[in-house]
Amino acid sequence: MGIITAEAKYPAFRHYTTRQEISDLGGTKPPHGLVTQPSAMIFDTTMLIAGALLLAGAFALWQLYRNRLLTVVSTLFGAGALLVGIFAGNTTPHPFVAMIAFVFSALTAIAVFRVTAGPFRFMSLAVGLLSLLALIAGELGDNSPVVRSIGIGGAERWVVFPIILWLAFFGGYLLASGHRLQPDRHGPAPVDGSARSVRLGVAVGQVRGSQLKKRTDSSRPPSPQAATTSTSVQ
């Protein structure tokens, strides 16, 4: 929403279009390096907040899954987004930090495929691969039919927007799955409540086994030894 707001507040006389790079909202490439307000402030602030939230999310994913690969790529994703807010499009480091954000956002979605279950894991894989393919198409520049058709800005939005939507879906997936943070470091947290389901199944099996044993004992005829004992008592 910050990107959309920055685009909406971009002055009409500057003729910003979605064929331009998203980072032009924060500042255009050197040597001109035009910074247009208030769009630049809105975009940079959005990226700073997004980067901080993504880094917090990376820490939460470590607490949840204890998966080193996922933790590393999600941390680099958050760091890249944060650095995009620090180094705007009119600075020299910007292309490098933007590439970190692009690459590791896609790799984060792909890494989530390893720790989730059900249809969502395949959605994560598809989104990550789509983002990577769009990034490759954008890097090919005018040699890519994608860029010739929708511009470098259009290709860049195919990198970014699927990831933004996927992040919202991933949050919903985690809430619906009923995950709990790991209390210790002895293994990954249960995925999709599987451990809880196993414990519940074991408990139900034990109850049913106890009930079946009682029915069997009550329907079984008394043994000859028990009958002899009963007669002797009489």
Secondary structure, DSSP 8 states (H G I E B T S, - for coil): -HHHHHHHTS-GGG---TTS-GGGGT---TTT----TTHHHHHHHHHHHHHHHHHHHHHHHHHHH--HHHHHHHHHHHHHHHHHHHS-TTSTTHHHHHHHHHHHHHHHHHHHTTT--SHHHHHHHHHHHHHHHHHHHHHTGGGSHHHHHHHHHHHHHHHHHHHHHHHHHHHHHHHHHT----SSSSS---STTHHHHHHHHHHHHHHHHHHHHHHHHHHS---HHHHHHHHHH-
